[in-house]
Amino acid sequence: VYVGRIRRKLGNARHAVATVRGGGYQFVPGPHAAVRGPAEYCI
């Protein structure tokens, strides 16, 4: 329920939160995102 709300608020960038089967959710940065540290984040 909460991730659905986050995706709605992200609008066109809602694809940035991917579902990881059996693991939770993962942030998938777009081509213009500046990422510091590890390339993948899981919550």
N, C-alpha and C positions, 0 to 999 in steps of 0.2 A: 504494500500500500504506500509506504513512504517513498520508495524508489519511483513509483508512478508519478507521485507529486513532483519529485525532483525533475523527472523527464519532462513533465508538462511545463515547468518553469524554465527549463533550458530551451524550449521552443525548437528552433531548427537544429540546435546542437544536441538534441536528445539522444542521438546515436552514440554520443560520447560515453554513455553508461551501458556497458554490455553485461548480459547475464552469463555467468560462468556456471555451467551445470555442475551441481554438487559442490560448488565452491563459494558462491555468492555473486558479487558484482565487481566489475573491473572498469576503471577509467581508461578510455581509449582516446588519446589526444588527437585532434585534427591536424591537418598539415601546417596550420599557422600557429599552433600552440607551442609555447616555450616551456619545455619541461626541464627541470633541474633534478639531478639525482637519477634514480632508476627509471628506466623507460616505461615500466609497467607499475601500476598501483592497483592493489586489491583492497576492498573494504568488506 
